[in-house]
């Protein structure tokens, strides 16, 4: 369309006739200048009557809001991850106590007690004689969560074995895969810290990709076989 409108032309590269260069025409530069002028006028109209001081204050406020949102997002992510760790430890260790949880997670007892009390009030765990266990509600919730994750992992039409494909992965999965591809040898802890997914979801994704022969994990460092992605997944 740009070529039809006279905004670009194609020119074969010397020495390699298979490649063509895209070159902007004079008409394209004229259009660009007009767009810049329009953007300047539009911006001036937006901020008409607003002093420089007020504008700076507004921008500073927006910056603080953005920082607070990111801080809250990370805090909520860490809370969800911590709660999941507590629930998984209770499921894996029969007759576990609050003190055991504090020792295993390396957290203060009062922080563990707050989380445990909240989970008891919400009906996810119960405590008898100081020993903690999951309720049926927690078990059902976990099974439902696992089913949802399996629904995300249906193979694409071109995959005869029905294996999950990168194309069908949720955005957060794609972000994790891209981080691994861009940072060969990334530590698992760094991946968990930078991702919005919790540690257990990442562990599940890594296990799946390792079984597929796409990833290799050595000493908690993750390496991706880029060739395995070519032809099978579209980035």
Order of alpha helices (4+ residues) and beta strands (2+ residues): beta-beta-alpha-alpha-alpha-alpha-beta-beta-alpha-alpha-beta-alpha-alpha-beta-beta-alpha
